[in-house]
Amino acid sequence: MDTAGHPEATARRGLELTPFRGLRYDPDRVGSLAAVTSPPYDVVVRPDGLHHLESLDPHNIVRLILPQAATPDVRNEQAAETLRRWRSEGVLTTDPEPGLYVYEQRAGDGTLQRGVIGALLVSDPAEQAVLPHEDVMPHVVADRAGLMRATSANLEPLLLTYRGDRSTAATADLVERTAQQPPLLSTTTEDGYGHRLWSVTDPADVARVQTDLARHQALIADGHHRWATYRRLRAEHASPGPWDHGLVLLVDTARYPLRVRAIHRLLHGLPVADALASLDGLFRVRRLDVPLAGAMEALADTARAGNAFVLAGDGAFHLVDRPDPDLLARTVPADRPAAWRTLDATVLHATLLGHVWHIPEDDPSRIAYIHDTAATVAKAQRDGGTAVLMHPVREEVVRDLARQGVTMPRKSTSFGPKPASGLVLRVLDA
């Protein structure tokens, strides 16, 4: 899958990857490596998933990436104190040599992904080294920035993709050769994914990877808010310095194509009956007397013909499609490419949230963004809200819009598999 897809001739600057001394759990000080890992912070379903992860092991990484306290300042200081304590107690230890890290994820369904973890130079957007494809929410960037300032650490890598070719043959060869060696760590997490990590410290190997990647651009597959946070923190600190770089996983999608999934919405305080009543005369609505899997199949079939969503939360599923063209003309901005104007996420945010339901897209008290389909429905039923289930955007649409420099509405896509949090951290004092 060509998720980056940008002609290399347009790049003003390539990727500048730097080795670092990884901070990792000492396997002898925790119950198991699987028990201290977590999905990325924005994938954890709170509070259910958060409480589950906290109960797996007192040292689970979720206590750092999602600290729980009454105020942001207290949460961030709590995470900083936890990180200091775990380091002083030897729960987390720093690798003796700086290196890049080869990371592998494997699942029983045949999924295999390998990439390189390193500290990437945080470039200016005009340099086009790292290309976003989604908008971000300012309050989330502020939240992540506060946490990174307090801990002086990059607690989890974001996921970047690039399109390898003959110019990256040395990196591809190094990744494959390294994966045949005994790993630094190996574990299998609850979701059935196997994770292995290796350190690459030989200066010649590191230099070859750096030379290869310097010719390429990358697309942010997962971690737009963390990348925006890296940019904010770099601007706040003197350069050169450790804040010039941020922790990333780079995956060559020519060898390891990623999957694209949807991110669903949970609308707080909007009962399904009210949401449906507001659509009268504006969209076609059909009740689906099928289980969740059948509802998602119907959504996939309908989405081929145009904008479509499934609403849930009242014990049934409701297929919503065929928006009124005049409504779209009044509500969807006309100054963007047609591919952007016809996105489901665009119609959801500009038309449904903005003009029909009057829900601010950046108000966490009114809207939540959840990756797991069943969890979104369950929370809507429990809370009396409305789940808006989305169909994934096509890979080529993401690629083409990024080529044009057009960002999609926030939380439009979920690329995967995502790196597990907790396998390797980067502290800025190492």
PAFI-775293 format. One record per residue: residue in one letter; x, y negated, z of N, C-alpha, C in turn. Coordinates in steps of 0.001 Angstrom, whole numbers, plus 524288, in hexadecimal, padded with zeros to 5 digits. Last residue first. Layout:
REM PAFI-775293
aXYZXYZXYZ;...
END
This chain:
REM PAFI-775293
a8481A7D5E38700584B997DA5686F2684F747D8E786AD2;d840BD7CE6D87160845997CDAE87455849687D2238738B;l837F77D13386C1F83B2B7CD26869C8840277CBF086CDB;v834D37DE528694D8350F7DA1E86D28839167D62D86B53;r82CA67E63986289831277E2BE861C7830DB7DE77865D8;l8299C7F3EE8635E828787EE788644882D587EB4986338;v824637FFCB85F038290B7FC8285F4F8274A7F6D185FAB;l81AEF8045D8623B81F57807B7860C88247F804B1860C8;g812C67FD948641F81547800098688B819E88037486740;s808F07FFA685A9780B9C7FC0385E1480DF87FF02862A6;a809E4805CA84E46808628061B853C780B7B8021B856E3;p806B67FF988423A80AA18019A845E580875801C384B72;k7FB9C8044B83AFB7FE4F8001983DB680278802658415E;p7FA1D80A8282E757FA1780A968342F7FD648063383685;g7F2C97FECB82ADF7F4C6802B282E6C7F78D8071282B83;f7EC1E7F28C82B2D7EFB37F624828A27F1AA7FA1D82CA0;s7E0A87ECE482AC67E3C57EFBB82EA07E7177F3B082BB1;t7DB507E04C8277C7DD757E5698263F7E02A7E7CA82AF9;s7D7547D71A82B597D4D97D962826C17D6957DEF7825CF;k7D9C77D0118338E7D8407D576834AB7D5527D7F383019;r7D6177C44282D197D8A77C7068315E7D65D7CC7183223;p7D54D7C40081F167D3367C2DE824467D5CB7C64A82868;m7E1D67C341818407DC987C55A818F67DA767C3A381E42;t7E9287B9A0811817E85F7BCF3816117E2A97BE7E81686;v7F0007B8D4805F07EADE7B7FD808517EA3B7BBBD80CE9;g7F8627BA057FF577F9167B6D4803FB7F4057B5A0806C3;q7F7717C0EC7F7717F5A87BB997F65B7F6637B7F07FB02;r7FAA57C9F67FC3E7FDC37C7DF7F7E87FC687C22C7F6CC;a7F2507CB90802DB7F7597CA028050F7FAEC7C7C0800DE;l7EAE07CEC07FB8B7EA197C9D27FE4D7EF3A7C7EA800B3;d7EF4D7D8557F84E7EE9F7D4157F48F7EDD67CED57F743;r7EF707DE72801A27F43D7DD427FEC57F3957D8777FB4B;v7E4CD7DF09804107E8887DCD8807CE7ED787DB0D804FC;v7E16A7E4337FB077DF707DEF77FC337E3167DC367FFFF;e7E6177EDD97FB897E7C67EA4D7F7687E5C67E4C47F840;e7E0D97F295803FC7E6647F141804697E7FC7ED348005C;r7D41E7EDED807597D7937F10E8040F7DD2D7EF0380457;v7CF687EDC2814787D0917EAFC80FA07D46B7EE4280C7B;p7C69B7F6CA81A9B7CBEB7F4C5819A77CC557F1E781474;h7BA9F7F1F181FD47BD367F59881C427C29E7F36A81AFF;m7B6277F02082D187B83D7EE3F828227BA6D7F2C4824E8;l7ABCB7EDC6835AF7AF977F18A833B67B10D7F01182E20;v7A8B87E6EB840197A8DF7E62883A707AD417E9988385F;a7A0C37E8D484AD97A5827EA8B848337A4E67E98A84268;t79B3A7E06C853EB79AD87E27F84E9B7A03E7E40284CA6;g797DC7E3618616C7998A7E00785D22798DD7E2AD857E5;g796667E90386A69791EA7E65F868297934F7E2A4863C9;d79E5B7EEE486E7C79E327E95C86FEB799747E67686DC5;r79CE87F8EB86A8179D507F8318702779C767F286871B7;q79CD27F73785FC6798447F99586251798617F89D86831;a7A6CF7F30185E7C7A2337EFE485D1779D587F20885FBE;k7AD027FB5D861787AD1F7F6988649E7A8717F32086361;a7AAA28028F8597F7A980803D485EF87A9597FEEF8625D;v7AE537FD628508C7A8C17FE98851117A7557FF8D856C4;t7B9027FD09852E97B61F7F833851E57B0497F916852A8;a7BB8E80793853B17BBF58044A8585A7B8FC7FF2E857A1;a7BA6D80ADC849617B6E580CEE84D657B6FE809908524D;t7C2BC804EE844A17BD4380467843097B98A8062884758;d7CD227FD89849427CA8F802A68497A7C4B3802198487A;h7D0107F2F28493C7D1AE7F65D844FB7CE827FB6B844C9;i7C9767E71284B917CAA67EC5184D767CBDC7EFDF848D4;y7C7FB7DAD08506E7C9D47DD8D84BC77CBE47E2DE84D7B;a7BD197D39F855597C1C27D6D5856437C2FE7D9C785143;i7B6B57C7CA858AD7B81E7CBA6854B17BD1A7CE7D8563D;r7B4AA7C18A861447B0677C2A085D9B7B1A37C6F9859C3;s7BD867C00F866C47B8E47C141869D77B4447C2AB86656;p7C4FD7BD2D85F7B7C50B7C2978615E7C0627C3F6864C7;d7C3487B623854C87C1737B60485A377C12E7BB8D85C4C;d7C5427B54784A4A7C9CD7B54784DC47C8417B4F185385;e7BC0B7B4B5844E07BF567B94B843FA7C3FA7B996847AA;p7B01F7B15584AB67B5827AFAF849817B9157B46A84917;i7A4377B3D5845057A7EC7B5FF848CC7AD657B43884751;h79ABD7B2D483EFF79D1C7AE73841DD7A08E7B0698465D;w7957B7B954838487957C7BAB683DD9797F57B6828414B;v7963A7B35C82ED17918A7B65383033791487B74F83613;h79FBF7ADF382DFA79ADC7AB5182C8D795F17AE3F82E25;g7A8867B3A0831F57A87E7ADF3831E07A32A7AB7C83122;l7A6187BE59831317A7A47BC0C836327A6DF7B62083626;l7A2997BEBF8264F79FB27C10182AB37A1197BE6F82FDF;t7A9E97B810820667A43A7B80D81FC47A16A7B9F5824A8;a7B4597B8DB823A97B2527B3E4821A77AC617B3B1821BA;h7B5427C35E8278E7B6D87BED882AB17B4487B9C7828C9;l7B0B57C9E581FAF7AF637CA77825347B08B7C57382836;v7B5977C661816AC7AFEC7C5D7817257AE437C65A81CD8;t7BFF17C94F819507BE9D7C3E8818237B8C97C2F1818D6;a7BF187D41181A7C7C08E7D0E581F057BF527CB2581E22;d7BCB57D72B810547B8D87D7F1814767BA127D47481921;l7C07C7CE27806397C1EA7D1C780A697BD687D26680E4F;t7BE6A7C6AD7FEEE7BB067CB447FF027BC907CF4E80311;r7C5FD7BF1D7FFE87C0927BD93800E07BCF97C2478015C;w7CF147C48B7FCD97CE677C2F9802537C8AE7C1D58037E;a7CD6D7C5F67F24A7CE607CA987F5857CDC67C95B7FB4B;a7CCB67BBB57EEA67C7F97BEE67EEE67C8B97C3A77F257;p7D4687B2B87F67A7D3AC7B6777F22D7CEC87B9C77F2F8;r7CE287A6E17FB8E7D1977AB6A7FC0E7D0BA7AF127F768;d7C6BE79F257FC627CC0279D9F7FACC7CFF17A2067FB74;a7BCF97A0E18003C7BDC17A1F27FAA87C3517A0F07F8D7;p7B8E17A73D80BE57BC087A3308094E7BD537A4AD803B0;v7ABF07AB3380D867B1487AD1880C8B7B45B7A8D7809C2;t7A2167A64180E077A5147A72D812C97AAB97A8D9811F1;r79CA17A517804C079C827A0CE808947A07D7A17780CEB;a79E2A7AE7E7FFB47A0057A9B37FD227A03A7A525800F4;l799117B5438068679EC27B591805F57A0E37B08D8038D;l78EBF7B1FC804B5791047B19C809F3796F97B1B7809A4;d78D8F7B4C67FA5078D5C7AF397FBB778FAD7AE5180128;p78E007BFDB7FAEC792267BCD97F845792227B70A7F9A9;d78BF67C6ED80646789897C33F802AC78DC87BFE580018;p7925C7D36F806E6791807CE18808D078F187CAA88049E;r791EB7DF3B806E678F607DBB58033378E477D6468057F;d790DC7E518813D77938E7E3F880EEE7905D7E00E80BC4;v791867ED0F81EB7790787E7B181D007938B7E6AC817FF;l78C317F7608257778F927F6028211278DDC7F0B281EE2;h78C457FACF8323E789707F79082E8078D3B7F5C382A48;f78A1D8050183B4378DC28025D837C478A9A7FF9383386;a786708059B848ED785C6806CD8436778A04803FD8404D;g7883F8020A852C37871F8079085228786428093584C92;d78B2A7F7EC85204785EC7F8E3854187845D7FE998539A;g794757F74784D257945B7F5BF852A178F1C7F6A785529;a797EF7F2388405E7969D7F65F8440B796B27F43284991;l798AA7EFC9832CE797CA7EDB68380A795FF7F22C83B90;v7A1707F0648288B79DD77F37C82BB479D757F0E68310C;f7A2467E98681C467A3BC7EA3C821BD79FDC7EE1882431;a7A6DA7E4C080FF47A38B7E8418130A7A5CC7E8D78187A;n7A81A7DF3E8035B7A8BD7DE9E808F87A4E67E20F80BF0;g7A8717E9327F9277A86C7E3DB7FB2E7A8ED7E3CA8010C;a7A9B37F34C7F5D97A69C7EFD37F2907A69D7EA2F7F46B;r7AF267F8737FD427B14A7F87C7F7F57AE887F4847F47C;a7A9517F8578062A7AD567F44D805A67AFCC7F43E80040;t7A34980160805977A0D47FC5B8046C7A4E07F81F80360;d7AA868091D808907A7E8809658037E7A5C280405801E9;a7AD3E805B9812A67B13F8062580E937AECD806418092C;l7A38880673817B57A61F801628172C7AA2C80189812D2;a7A2068112F8177A79E6680DC7814A37A0C08085E813D1;e7AA3C8140281E067AA3D815CE818937A6998126B81549;m7A6E380F8B827457ABAB80D7E824E27AC3680F5581F38;a79E078159B8292279D7C80FF9828687A24780DB4825BC;g7A27B81F6A82A9779F1D81E878261C79E55818CA824F7;a7A7CE81DA8833FC7AAC381F1782F497A78B81E2382A64;l79F5981B6E83AED7A3388176D839947A620818BD8348F;p7938A821AF835AD797A3820B78399679BA381CCE8378E;v787C881B55830BF78C2A81EF5830247900281E0083499;d77FE68144B82C8277EF48184583082782EA81CA582FDB;l781718075B82A5C783C780C61828F7782E18103C82D70;r77A0F7FCF58254577B3F80037829CC77D508057B827E4;r77E577F24681DE277C017F77F81DC977DBA7FA8E8229F;v77D3E7E5B9818CB77E5C7E8CB81D7577B7C7EDFA81D0F;r7826F7DBD6810D677F457E09181111780F47E3BB815D9;f782887CE8181542785367D356813E6781207D7B381398;l77AD07C6C78161B7802B7C54F814B6783737C9F6812F6;g771577CA53819A0771637C711814FC776C37C5838131C;d776587CBAA8261B771A77CC2B822DD771BF7C84481E5C;l77E247CAAA82D1477FA57CBF9827BA77AFE7CC3582409;s77A517C95B836D977CAC7C4C58345F77DF57C5B682EA4;a777897D36283999773627CF9F83876775857CADD83593;l781597D7B283BE477E807D9668374577A3F7D57F835C0;a783E47D282845357876D7D226840B87848B7D38C83BB0;d77BAE7D5B184B9577C307D02B84A3077FAF7CF748456A;a77DCC7E06E84C3F778C17DE9D84A3B779067D8ED8488A;v787AE7E0A8851047871B7E24584B90781FF7E0478493E;p78AE57D53B858A97886B7DA5A85801787A97DBA185241;l795757CEE085BD8791F47CEE88574F78F9B7D457856C9;g79CD67CF898639A7985E7CC1E8646C794B37CBB185FCE;h7A7B77D1B985B4A7A5897D19C8608D7A0CC7CDFA860B4;l7AA897D9798512B7A8487D458852397A58F7D4808577F;l7B5517DF4384C737B1607DFF18507C7AF827DA868520B;r7BA2C7E3B2840437B8E27DF56843BA7B4C47E0FE847A8;h7C5297EB7983B7B7BFA07EA5483C4B7BEED7E5CB8401D;i7CDE87ECB18317D7CD707EB1E836F27C7D67E943837B7;a7D10C7F76D828C47CE2D7F2B382A337CEBB7F19D83005;r7DD8A7FB7A823887D8867FC628260D7D6077F72882775;v7E691800CE81B4A7E3E87FBF081C9A7DE907FD4C81ED7;r7F2C38078581CD37ED19807A181C4B7EAEB8023D81DB4;l7FEC780670815697FB9E805C981A1D7F5D380672818D0;p8085080EB580F6F803B880B4A80EFE800B080B118141C;y814838100280F0C810BD8114B8132480C1380D90812DE;r819C680CA78062981A8C811FF808238164F813A180BF3;a8161E802E6804B5816E0806178000D8178A80BCF80198;t8163E7FE4280E5A81157800AE80CBE811B58036980776;d81EA57FE808181A81ED57FE678126B81A008013B8105D;v81D177F7108236781BDC7FBFB820C181BE27FB1981ADD;l8225B7F1E682EA9822057F13D829038214B7F6858266D;l81EA97EC9A83A5E81F667F198837B181E847F096831E5;v824A17E2868423D8213B7E45D83E05822857EA0583CA3;l826937D81484ADA826B37DDC184A3A822C57DF8184614;g82D0E7CC6A8467C828AD7CF23848E9828C07D4E18477C;h835D67C16A84840834707C6838462982FC47C8D084910;d838057B87584D66837F87B826847B3835FF7BD3284538;w839487BA3B857AD833F17B93C855FA833937B88685013;p8440B7BAF085939841097BFC9858C883B6D7BEFA856F0;g849B17B0F5850B7848A67B367855BD845247B82085503;p84EBA7A51A84AD584D947AAB484ADB84CD07ACCF85063;s843A579EAB8506F845A97A26D84CB084B5B7A12B84B85;a83B4E79D5985B8383FDE79BB485884841BF7A02585507;h82D5879F1B85A768327F7A03185CBF836E579E798591E;e8241179D858553A8249C79B5585A8282A1F79BC285CB3;a824807A2F484C0E8247179D4184BBA8255679AB98510A;r823B87AD0B84FDD828A07AB6884D70828F07A57384D37;l819657ACED8532181D877AD2D8570F822D17ABBE854C0;r814007AC9984980813407A87D84D6A817C97A86F85148;r817797B5D2844D1818A87B0D3842588180A7AC5A84643;y813777BD5E84BB08191D7BD0084ADE81A8A7B79F8489F;t808C37BB4C849EF80B157BA4D84F11811027B9D084EA4;a8078E7BED883FE48069F7B949840EC808E47B7B384631;w809957C9588423880D237C66F83EC680C727C09283F83;r8010D7CB9684897806537CBDA84AD880A437C9018475E;h7F8FF7CA668416B7F93E7C6F3846017FEA07C70C84884;h7FB177D25683A177FB137CCDA8387F7FB997C92683D29;g7FC137DD4383AD57FEFE7D9F283E657FF277D43F83CCA;d7FDAE7E51782FF17FB1A7E4BB8350C7FE757E14B8388F;a802347E210826917FE047E5F1826837FAF87E5C582B9A;i807817D7E88202F805E57D96E825768015A7DD3F824F1;l8108F7DB258166480B397D99B817A680A137DB4681D3B;a81D2B7D68B81299819C27DA3D81552814667D7D28161B;q827357D66D808A4823577D3E580BE98201D7D81D80EA1;h834FD7D91E8065982F637DA3A8065A82C3F7D698809DD;r83F747D8F18073B83D5B7D803801FB837607D823801EB;a842107DBEB8110D842C47D66380FD18409F7D50080A6F;l841A27E6968117783CED7E3B2812DE83D527DDE081187;d84BFE7E97580E6D8475B7EB2480B83842BC7E78580C89;t852127E4EA8164E852D27E354810DE84E127E4BC80D97;q84E7D7EA7781F1D84DE67E4C981ED684E5B7E2CD8193B;v851947F49C81C9384C057F36081D3384B257ED8081CA8;r85C6F7F32681C95859C47F4D4817D1853F37F39E8181A;a85E5D7F061826FF85F677EC8F822D685CA47EE1481DCA;v85BF67F9C082C27858DC7F51582D378598A7F120828D2;d8640D800018283085E95801538272085B117FC92827ED;a86CB47FABE82C5086C347FB4B826A0866917FC9B8252B;p86B4F7FB808374886B297F663834A586A6D7F6CB82EC0;d862E58047183D1B86790803F4839E5867607FEDB836CF;t8595C8057F8420685D0B801B584430861F2800FF840DE;v84CF4808C0842BC850F78084E83EAE854AF8040384065;s845618119684A128485380CB9849FB84C8280CF9845C0;w8386B816AE8488A83E0E817488483484099811E38483A;l82CB081CB484C8282FBD817E884C0F835858193F84C07;r81FE0821A484A05825758228C84ADA8286481D78849B5;h8135F8264484CF4816AF821A884C6E81C548233C84D74;g8078582BB68486C80CC282C8A84A688101B827D084942;y7FA3A829EA84B9B7FEC28282E84896803D08299984B69;g7F1D982C3B851C87F4098306A84EA57F8B582EE384B61;d7EE9C824E0858A77EBF9824E9853997EE128290E84FE7;e7F573825BC861017F039827F8861697ED668285F85C36;t802588286685B6B7FE868256585E5C7F917827D385DF7;t80E0A82EBD85D068090D82EF985A42804EF82C5385D9D;t81B9D82B7F85B36816F882C4385E758123082C8685AED;s828F18298185C6A824E382C1E859688203F82D0585CFE;l834C98223885B2283016823BA85DF282C448263B85A31;l83D8082292854DE83E028207785A258395F8221C85D78;p83E1582EBA84D4D83C498296F84E7A83DB1827B285403;p84767835168453D8447F8352D84A33842ED82FA184BC5;q844F5832638375484853832DC83BEF8450783354840E4;q83EBB8301982F38840548359982FAE843B08369083481;a83D908259382F1C8391D828A98310083A5382E7F8314E;t846818223582A25846198219182FC8841D48250383202;r843EC8244481FB48483F8271582236847CF826D282821;e83BA681D1F81E4683AB2822BD81DBC83F08825EF82051;v840A2813798202483C14815018233883B4481AE3822F9;l84873813AB81861849E28139181DE9845548155682153;d842528135A80F49845A7817E38104A84729818278160C;a83DCB8098A8105283A7D80E338101D83DA58131181161;t846E78035080FF2843A280364814A98403D8083E814C3;a84A508057E805CA84DC18069D80A3884AA2806E080F4D;a84214801FE7FF728433A807977FFA9846A3808F68045C;t83E977F8447FD3983E5E7F9E5802B583F8A7FFB380359;s83F077F7127F2AA842747F3B07F5C08426A7F51D7FB88;r837557FD737EEB983CC87FF557EE7B840737FC067F1C8;d82DF47FA2A7F8A382F3F7FBA17F341834E47FD7A7F33D;g823357F7758017B828787F917800378291A7FA787FA75;r81C1E7EDC1805E381BE97F17580194821707F2DA7FFE9;y818C77ECED8137581B6D7EAF280ECE81B517EF4380AB4;t811BB7E92081ED7812A57ECB481A7D8159F7E9ED8162C;l811D37E8BE82CD28129B7E62E827CE8137C7EA498239D;l80C627E81D8390980D287EB938348A80D6D7E86482F8A;l812C17E4618451080E9B7E3E8841378102E7E70F83C67;p8163D7EB12850ED8177F7E93A84BA3812977E8558486B;e815547E5D185DC68138E7E9B3859F08149E7E7A08547B;l81A0B7DE36863C98185D7E2FF86660816837E73B862A2;n824107D65F864388206B7D83D8603881ECF7DDB0861F4;a825FD7CDAC86F1B826657D2C486C90822897D3278680D;s824797C70D877B18291A7C6948745682A167CBB487179;t81B737C6BB87D8181E917CB8287DCB823C97CB0587AFB;a817967BCAD87B558183B7BE6B880BB81BDF7C31488126;r8173E7BC5B8705681A6F7B8A08734781B9E7BAB3878BC;m8102C7C47386E4E815A07C4F686C96819297C11B86F60;l806EB7C03D872C9809197C52D874B180ED37C5C187325;g805787B73486CDF8062F7B6DD872858089C7BBBE874C4;a804147BBBB86302808997B85B863FB8099F7B7DC869D0;r7FA9A7C0FD8642A7FF627C40D8633D804417C0C286455;d7F4087B817865AA7F4537BC48869937F9597BF6C868F8;a7F56A7B28785C6A7F6D57B018861657F7777B435865AE;v7F12F7B9D2855787F6B17B855855067F88E7B5E285A22;v7E6E97B98B8590F7E9E17BE718597D7EFB87BD4B8590B;h7E3D87AF78856CA7E3F87B10185C497E6EB7B62485D0B;p7E4587AF0784B9C7E80E7AC1B84EE17E8497ADF985486;m7E41D7B9CA843A07E0FB7B6F7847757E4AA7B42884B37;v7E7C97B9DB835ED7E8717BB5283B6A7E4F57B7F383ED3;d7E5777BFBE829357E5A37BB5B82CCE7E63D7BD5F83262;e7ED717C898821BE7E8E37C76A824EF7E9C07C27782812;h7F69B7CA9B81CFE7F1FD7CAF4819A97ECFA7C9E881CB9;p803D37C56D81CCC7FF007C70881F6A7FA9B7C7B881B73;l8105E7C91F8199780B847C70381776806CF7C8F581A8A;v81D337C5A381ABD819067C8AC81D2F813D97C61981BD1;a822687BF06813E8824B47C41581529820A17C7BE81779;q81F9D7B4DA810EF81CF37B95180E9681F8E7BE8A80F9E;e822687AB17813E5826987AE7B8120A8248E7B39480FDA;a819AF7A6A0817F981B4D7A4DF812C681F957A85681087;p819157AACC8222A815A17ACC381E0A8175E7AB3D8188F;d825D07ADA582764821B97A9CF8265D81E397ABDF82203;s828B47B9A882E53829677B5D982A24824E37B206829F4;v82F5A7BFB18376A82A2D7BD55836D782AAC7B8D5832FE;l836707CAFF834FC836967C55483524831277C32B83416;l833517D63B83C768331A7D38083774833557CD9F83847;a838C77E0C3841FE837767DB5D84351837D27D82A83E4D;g832D67ED3183E79837317E9AD83F778352D7E45A84115;i82FE57F996839BF82EB77F59C83DA5833967F24F83E8B;v82BD37FF7A82E378304E7FD778311A82E787F926834C2;g8243180B4882BEC825CA805EF82AF982A548047382E6F;r81B06814B48278D8202581375829C48218580DDB8285C;q8104B81CFD8289C8121F817A5827B98175C816EB82A69;l80728825F5824BE80CA5825458262D80E3281FB8824D4;t7FC2082DF4825967FE288289E825D3803D9828A182792;g7F826837CD8267D7FBF7836EA822627FE278316F82246;d7F22C838ED82F0F7EF658388982A167F3038377B82582;g7F88383886837CB7F73983DA2835AA7F46683D7E8307E;a8020782E30836377FD2883060838367FBF8835798356A;r80C9982608839FB80ACE82A8F836FB805D382CA283981;q815D181C0083914810B481D9D83B0280EB8821FA8377A;e8227D8177783C3681F2F81B0E8393C81A0D81C0183C0F;y82C6080E1783ADB827B480FBE83DC0824408130083A30;v838FE809EF83D348359080CAD8398C8311D80F0A83CB4;y83DF27FE038413983B75802E0842E8838148050B83E80;l84A767F7DD84242845487F82E83FFC8430A7FD8284181;g851747F3B984DD7850897F6E98493284B497F5B0846C8;p85ABC7F1C1857F4856AD7EFBA8547E8561F7F32C84FAC;e85C887FB168623685E727F87D85D87859E07F62A85A7C;p857257FF0486B1285C687FCCC86BA685E4F7F9C1866F3;d849DA7FB3F86DB584D997FE7286AD8852F97FBDB86AE9;t844D97F8F687A48846987F6B58755784A927FA46872BF;t839987FEC38804283F3C7FDF787FF5840B57FC1387A7C;l82F8E7FF8F8895B831017FDCF8841E836D77FCA988419;v83160803628933482D27805B38901C82DF28046088A5F;g8387E7FE828997283A728023C8959A8363A805108929C;e835AC7F6AA89FE7835077FBFB8A1ED837058002089E20;s837117EE13899A183A7B7EEA489E3A83A2D7F4238A077;r82F1D7EFD48924C834967EFD3890A3838357F0A28954B;w826457EF1E8987E827527F407895BE82CF57F442893D0;r827297E4A689BCE827697E8FB89F8D828BE7EE1B89CD6;r826157DEE18928782AE87DE6D895B082B7D7E30D8995C;l81BF17E20C88FAE8205F7E34788C4C825767E2EB88F57;t8163E7DDD78980A816357E37F8971881AD77E513893C4;e818337D3388967B81A167D5B989B4381A337DBA689A9F;a813217D1DC88CD6818B87D0C388D5581B077D3718921E;a808D87D46388F7F80B9E7D79488BAA8117E7D6C588C19;q807007CC3389696806A47D1A18985B809877D53B8949B;e807A57C3BE8901880B9F7C45A8942480B907C9E289647;n7FEB87C5BB88A07803DE7C5A888798808357C64D88B9F;r7F6947C5298916C7F7657C9E588E477FCED7CA1488C21;v7F79B7BAE8894E27F87D7BF318988F7F97E7C44189595;d7F5277B5A088B8F7FA3A7B4D788E137FB807B943891CF;p7EAB17B9288896C7EF0F7BA61885F37F45F7B9C78888B;t7E4667BE7A8950F7E59E7BA358917F7EA257BBB588DF1;a7E2C57C82089A327DE7D7C45D899B57DF857C022895A9;a7E7E67D37C893637E7B37CFD6897CC7E3B27CBA189677;q7EECE7DD0588D1E7E98E7DBA988EEF7E9E67D83D893CE;p7F6477DDB28813B7F5F77DD4B886F27F0937DB4B88893;l7F8E07E3258774C7F3A77E151878C17F3307E10787EB4;i8035A7E58F876DD801167E2F3872507FB967E0E687362;l8055F7EA07880D88086E7E59687EF1805A57E2B187A90;r7FE687F1D8882087FEED7EE378866D802597E9898850B;v7FFF67F7E28795D7FB737F464879447FB9E7F07E87DC8;i807E27FEC987B4D809537F9C5878F9804C77F5EF878E7;n807118053D887958054D804BA882308063D7FF2B88036;h80A1B807F58917480DC1804D888E6580C0280446888BC;p802E080E89895D8803568093A89810806FE805AF894FD;d7FB698151588C3E80078814B088EE6800EA80F2689115;l7F0BF8157088A1D7F42C81991888307F95A819B088B22;s7EB5080CBB88D587EB058116A890A67EEB5815BB88EE8;e7ECC68059A885717EF1C8047B88A927EF368095488E01;l7E6A880A6187DBC7EC5180A2387D1B7EF03809188824E;h7DC93808E48820D7DE8980E29880EA7E47E80E2488089;h7DBCE7FE1A8826D7DBCB801108874E7DDE7806928867B;l7DBF57FC1F877877DFE17F9E487B047E0427FD098800F;g7D31D800F8873AB7D837802EB872287DC85800EF875AE;d7CB5B7FAAE879317CB98800608795F7D1158026F8783A;p7C9F47EFEC8786F7CD937F1E087C6F7CE797F7BD87C3F;r7D1457F00A86C707D0E27EE87871F07CB2A7EE458739D;v7D84C7F7868644E7D2E57F6078655A7D2647F4F286B2D;v7E3837F3C785DC77E1897F5F8862AE7DBFD7F3F586392;v7E68D7EDC1855BB7E3A17F27A854627E1497F4F785946;d7ECC27E5EA859207E7AC7E46B857007E46B7E90B85536;y7F60E7EAE385C7A7F2A67E842860437ED327E73085E31;p7F7DF7F7968567B7F8D37F1F9856E37F4A37EF4D85A29;p7F67D802C985F477F5CF8003485A3A7F7407FA7385AC9;s80103806CD867D47FBDB80486867077FB4B8031F8614E;t8086380EF4870D28078B80C1186C02801EB80A1B86BB7;v8095F8153B8794380AB180FAE87A0D80A0580C7C87514;a8071481F4687664803B881CDB87A5B804F28171B87B3F;a80F048222A86FAB809C58215886D878065881E538715C;l8173A823AB8768A8175F81F258730C811FD81E0D870BD;s813038269B8838A814458283687E39814668235A87AE4;g81529821F588D6D812B48271488CF0813C382989887AD;v8222281C7B88ED781C8681C1E88DBB81A528219588D08;r82C9381DF788FE582A0E81A9B893C682437819FF892EF;d830C482394887ED830F08260488D1F82E12822D18913E;p8305D81D1687F4082C9F8216987FA782C7E823F988504;d830A080FF58803D833C38146F881C4830028190688285;y82C3A8080C875B782B0B80AEC87A7D82F1280F4087B5A;r834A97FDE9870908317080290870098307A805198755C;l838B27F3AA869018373D7F4F586E558335F7F97686E04;g843107F2D585FA383DB97F4158610283D1D7F540866D2;r84A5C7E95485B3284AB67ED6385F42845347EE7086146;f849DC7E7DD84D2C8490D7E5FE852818499E7EA908563F;p84CC27E3538400A84C847E74D8441F84BD37E4E484986;t8449A7DC1183768849107DC1883AF5848867E08D83EDF;l841037D83682AB8840287DBBF82F1E845297DC4983249;e83B517D02A822DC8404A7D03E825B383F7A7D34582AC6;l835E87D05C81650835687D21481BB783AC77D27481E45;g8380D7C4DC80E46836B67CA4C80F42836587CB6481519;r832B17B976808DA836197BBC280CC3834547C15880DA1;r82CA77B732800B88309E7B359801F7834757B57C805F9;a8278F7BF147F6D7829487BEC47FC3E82D737BA917FCE7;t824FB7C08F7ECBB8229B7BC0A7EF42824947BB527F4D8;a829A77C9947E98682BDB7C4B37E7818299A7BFED7EA38;e823D37D1B47ED47828627D0297F05882AA67CAEE7EE7B;p816487D0A07ED9181AF87D0C67EA4C81FA47CEB77ED55;h80FCE7D7C67F777811507D2A57F5678162A7D32D7F1FE;g80C8C7E0FC7FC5480AE37DFEE7F71580CAA7DACC7F4C1;a809127E5758063680BBA7E070805B680A9A7DE418004B;t803E67EE888043F801397EA9D80761803FB7E56880731;d802A07F7D57FC5E805A47F3017FC05802C97EED47FF1B;m80358804AB80000800008000080000803737FB2F80000;
END
